[in-house]
């Protein structure tokens, strides 16, 4: 009798063992991709669910502003595709500004410099400011603050990681620069005093749409103030769905959660430069790990 039971058990394993093994492997792969992570299962904030309201000189956040993950992020190719904000009225001029953004670079980039938040000027006279990455093959996705013809390239060891969400911020105060990425801070001094002229803000490429970014971008914030390292770190800890801080100094906020609208209260809404490869990605959160 026991022999028959053992034989039945062996037959069962022979029949279903491979199926069980395949299911286990598939579950393991899905777990590695983050399908079962908390971020993938967290309810997502709808477009415009958190925004800044300005009334009578007072500013306040209204809506779902507790760091809920966005439903969508902007996805751009490395050629002929970007979002742009034409003639933004409130963005700073002079040489004091802070720009922050979340971005996820595709490992395959075709150009030498990948501008993901940029303003384009004519030659070196414009000294437009932006956030960029240097050539991946030569520098390993080394981030930089670009003022065109006067780039500031940090030399820290931890560069941006492809296929991963990174947070970068640049804080400019005159010729002094603070560049922050994923908790790493580097400071430096520009050789000339830049004059910011943000006549057109581009997200995913430079103003001429020549140097494009291949990847995903989210939660772009611009301040007419040089934020401190502690303030920038607080933004980073909030995560990709974090609301702005220092609300009085906020002059532009594009969550890119399904549209290119400005939720800073100044209504500097944008549009798509080209539909070639530009899309809003609703499955971006797979593999996202909060700070």
ZIBELTA-V219623 format. One record per residue. N is the residue number from 1. PSI is psi in radians with two decimals (* if undefined). OMEGA is omega in whole degrees, -180 to 180 (NA if undefined). Layout:
n=N psi=PSI omega=OMEGA
n=N psi=PSI omega=OMEGA
This chain:
n=1 psi=-0.80 omega=179
n=2 psi=-0.60 omega=178
n=3 psi=-0.69 omega=178
n=4 psi=-0.69 omega=178
n=5 psi=-0.75 omega=179
n=6 psi=-0.70 omega=180
n=7 psi=-0.70 omega=179
n=8 psi=-0.71 omega=179
n=9 psi=-0.73 omega=179
n=10 psi=-0.74 omega=178
n=11 psi=-0.68 omega=179
n=12 psi=-0.80 omega=-180
n=13 psi=-0.70 omega=179
n=14 psi=-0.64 omega=-176
n=15 psi=-0.77 omega=-172
n=16 psi=-0.07 omega=-176
n=17 psi=-0.79 omega=-179
n=18 psi=-0.67 omega=179
n=19 psi=-0.75 omega=179
n=20 psi=-0.72 omega=180
n=21 psi=-0.75 omega=180
n=22 psi=-0.75 omega=179
n=23 psi=-0.73 omega=180
n=24 psi=-0.73 omega=179
n=25 psi=-0.76 omega=180
n=26 psi=-0.77 omega=178
n=27 psi=-0.67 omega=179
n=28 psi=-0.73 omega=179
n=29 psi=-0.78 omega=179
n=30 psi=-0.65 omega=178
n=31 psi=-0.74 omega=179
n=32 psi=-0.63 omega=179
n=33 psi=-0.15 omega=177
n=34 psi=0.22 omega=-178
n=35 psi=-0.57 omega=-178
n=36 psi=0.21 omega=-180
n=37 psi=2.82 omega=179
n=38 psi=-0.63 omega=-178
n=39 psi=-0.58 omega=-179
n=40 psi=-0.49 omega=-177
n=41 psi=-0.12 omega=-178
n=42 psi=2.39 omega=175
n=43 psi=2.45 omega=-176
n=44 psi=2.53 omega=179
n=45 psi=2.36 omega=179
n=46 psi=2.76 omega=178
n=47 psi=2.29 omega=178
n=48 psi=0.22 omega=-177
n=49 psi=-0.35 omega=174
n=50 psi=2.27 omega=179
n=51 psi=2.80 omega=179
n=52 psi=2.33 omega=179
n=53 psi=2.27 omega=179
n=54 psi=2.15 omega=-178
n=55 psi=2.11 omega=177
n=56 psi=0.60 omega=-180
n=57 psi=-0.10 omega=179
n=58 psi=2.55 omega=177
n=59 psi=2.47 omega=179
n=60 psi=2.66 omega=174
n=61 psi=2.41 omega=178
n=62 psi=2.48 omega=179
n=63 psi=-2.73 omega=179
n=64 psi=1.64 omega=-172
n=65 psi=0.53 omega=-177
n=66 psi=0.54 omega=176
n=67 psi=0.32 omega=177
n=68 psi=2.47 omega=179
n=69 psi=2.49 omega=178
n=70 psi=2.70 omega=175
n=71 psi=-0.60 omega=-173
n=72 psi=2.78 omega=169
n=73 psi=2.83 omega=179
n=74 psi=2.31 omega=176
n=75 psi=2.22 omega=-178
n=76 psi=2.61 omega=175
n=77 psi=3.14 omega=178
n=78 psi=0.08 omega=177
n=79 psi=2.59 omega=172
n=80 psi=0.94 omega=175
n=81 psi=2.15 omega=179
n=82 psi=2.96 omega=170
n=83 psi=2.55 omega=178
n=84 psi=2.64 omega=178
n=85 psi=1.97 omega=-176
n=86 psi=2.29 omega=176
n=87 psi=1.00 omega=177
n=88 psi=2.23 omega=-171
n=89 psi=-0.41 omega=-171
n=90 psi=-0.10 omega=-176
n=91 psi=2.59 omega=-170
n=92 psi=2.65 omega=168
n=93 psi=2.86 omega=-176
n=94 psi=-2.34 omega=-177
n=95 psi=0.52 omega=177
n=96 psi=2.08 omega=-177
n=97 psi=2.69 omega=170
n=98 psi=2.29 omega=176
n=99 psi=2.29 omega=178
n=100 psi=2.64 omega=179
n=101 psi=2.68 omega=169
n=102 psi=2.44 omega=-180
n=103 psi=2.62 omega=180
n=104 psi=1.77 omega=-175
n=105 psi=2.40 omega=171
n=106 psi=2.41 omega=180
n=107 psi=-0.43 omega=-178
n=108 psi=1.85 omega=176
n=109 psi=2.38 omega=-173
n=110 psi=-0.15 omega=-174
n=111 psi=2.96 omega=-175
n=112 psi=-0.38 omega=180
n=113 psi=2.33 omega=-172
n=114 psi=1.74 omega=-178
n=115 psi=2.07 omega=179
n=116 psi=-0.34 omega=169
n=117 psi=1.96 omega=-171
n=118 psi=2.70 omega=167
n=119 psi=2.46 omega=-175
n=120 psi=2.30 omega=175
n=121 psi=2.97 omega=-179
n=122 psi=1.82 omega=178
n=123 psi=-2.79 omega=-176
n=124 psi=-0.22 omega=-175
n=125 psi=-0.45 omega=-176
n=126 psi=-0.58 omega=-178
n=127 psi=0.81 omega=179
n=128 psi=2.67 omega=-175
n=129 psi=2.63 omega=177
n=130 psi=3.12 omega=173
n=131 psi=2.33 omega=-175
n=132 psi=2.97 omega=168
n=133 psi=2.47 omega=175
n=134 psi=3.02 omega=-175
n=135 psi=2.23 omega=-175
n=136 psi=-0.65 omega=-177
n=137 psi=-0.58 omega=-177
n=138 psi=-0.58 omega=-171
n=139 psi=-0.06 omega=178
n=140 psi=0.86 omega=179
n=141 psi=0.76 omega=180
n=142 psi=2.11 omega=-178
n=143 psi=2.82 omega=179
n=144 psi=2.80 omega=167
n=145 psi=2.15 omega=-176
n=146 psi=2.28 omega=169
n=147 psi=0.41 omega=179
n=148 psi=2.05 omega=-179
n=149 psi=0.05 omega=179
n=150 psi=0.98 omega=-177
n=151 psi=2.58 omega=174
n=152 psi=1.90 omega=-175
n=153 psi=1.97 omega=178
n=154 psi=2.79 omega=-177
n=155 psi=0.45 omega=178
n=156 psi=2.89 omega=-174
n=157 psi=-0.43 omega=-176
n=158 psi=1.74 omega=179
n=159 psi=3.12 omega=177
n=160 psi=2.48 omega=-178
n=161 psi=2.16 omega=177
n=162 psi=2.70 omega=-178
n=163 psi=0.57 omega=179
n=164 psi=2.58 omega=177
n=165 psi=2.19 omega=179
n=166 psi=2.66 omega=176
n=167 psi=2.20 omega=178
n=168 psi=2.53 omega=176
n=169 psi=2.51 omega=173
n=170 psi=2.29 omega=177
n=171 psi=2.01 omega=-177
n=172 psi=2.25 omega=177
n=173 psi=1.62 omega=-174
n=174 psi=-2.19 omega=178
n=175 psi=-0.03 omega=-180
n=176 psi=2.33 omega=-176
n=177 psi=2.35 omega=169
n=178 psi=2.16 omega=179
n=179 psi=2.23 omega=-174
n=180 psi=2.28 omega=173
n=181 psi=2.07 omega=176
n=182 psi=0.76 omega=177
n=183 psi=-0.17 omega=177
n=184 psi=2.39 omega=-177
n=185 psi=2.35 omega=174
n=186 psi=2.46 omega=-179
n=187 psi=2.77 omega=180
n=188 psi=-3.11 omega=-178
n=189 psi=2.29 omega=176
n=190 psi=2.63 omega=-178
n=191 psi=-0.41 omega=177
n=192 psi=2.80 omega=179
n=193 psi=1.99 omega=-179
n=194 psi=2.57 omega=173
n=195 psi=1.95 omega=-174
n=196 psi=2.29 omega=177
n=197 psi=1.50 omega=-175
n=198 psi=1.23 omega=178
n=199 psi=-0.40 omega=175
n=200 psi=2.19 omega=179
n=201 psi=2.30 omega=-178
n=202 psi=2.40 omega=180
n=203 psi=1.90 omega=-180
n=204 psi=-0.04 omega=179
n=205 psi=2.96 omega=173
n=206 psi=3.13 omega=-173
n=207 psi=-0.49 omega=179
n=208 psi=-0.02 omega=-180
n=209 psi=0.57 omega=180
n=210 psi=-0.87 omega=-179
n=211 psi=1.69 omega=-175
n=212 psi=2.90 omega=178
n=213 psi=2.33 omega=179
n=214 psi=1.81 omega=-178
n=215 psi=-2.69 omega=-177
n=216 psi=2.57 omega=-177
n=217 psi=2.53 omega=-180
n=218 psi=2.68 omega=167
n=219 psi=1.10 omega=177
n=220 psi=2.22 omega=179
n=221 psi=2.44 omega=178
n=222 psi=2.36 omega=-179
n=223 psi=2.56 omega=175
n=224 psi=0.66 omega=-177
n=225 psi=2.61 omega=173
n=226 psi=1.74 omega=-179
n=227 psi=2.59 omega=177
n=228 psi=2.89 omega=177
n=229 psi=-0.69 omega=180
n=230 psi=-0.69 omega=178
n=231 psi=-0.74 omega=179
n=232 psi=-0.71 omega=179
n=233 psi=-0.65 omega=177
n=234 psi=-0.69 omega=176
n=235 psi=-0.74 omega=-179
n=236 psi=-0.77 omega=-178
n=237 psi=-0.51 omega=177
n=238 psi=-0.49 omega=-179
n=239 psi=-3.08 omega=-172
n=240 psi=-0.42 omega=179
n=241 psi=0.24 omega=-175
n=242 psi=2.48 omega=177
n=243 psi=2.78 omega=179
n=244 psi=2.78 omega=171
n=245 psi=3.03 omega=180
n=246 psi=1.07 omega=-169
n=247 psi=-0.57 omega=-179
n=248 psi=-0.52 omega=-177
n=249 psi=-0.11 omega=-179
n=250 psi=2.21 omega=-179
n=251 psi=-0.05 omega=177
n=252 psi=2.34 omega=-179
n=253 psi=1.96 omega=180
n=254 psi=1.64 omega=178
n=255 psi=-0.45 omega=-179
n=256 psi=0.53 omega=180
n=257 psi=1.25 omega=177
n=258 psi=-0.12 omega=176
n=259 psi=3.11 omega=-180
n=260 psi=0.58 omega=-179
n=261 psi=2.62 omega=177
n=262 psi=2.11 omega=-178
n=263 psi=0.41 omega=178
n=264 psi=-0.09 omega=-176
n=265 psi=-0.06 omega=-179
n=266 psi=-0.06 omega=172
n=267 psi=0.74 omega=176
n=268 psi=1.23 omega=-174
n=269 psi=2.61 omega=-178
n=270 psi=-3.03 omega=178
n=271 psi=2.94 omega=-179
n=272 psi=2.27 omega=179
n=273 psi=-0.74 omega=-180
n=274 psi=2.50 omega=179
n=275 psi=0.03 omega=-178
n=276 psi=1.60 omega=177
n=277 psi=-0.09 omega=179
n=278 psi=2.22 omega=-177
n=279 psi=2.92 omega=173
n=280 psi=2.08 omega=-173
n=281 psi=2.15 omega=-179
n=282 psi=-0.03 omega=179
n=283 psi=0.36 omega=-176
n=284 psi=-0.49 omega=-169
n=285 psi=-0.19 omega=178
n=286 psi=2.09 omega=-179
n=287 psi=-0.07 omega=179
n=288 psi=2.29 omega=177
n=289 psi=2.06 omega=179
n=290 psi=2.64 omega=179
n=291 psi=* omega=NA
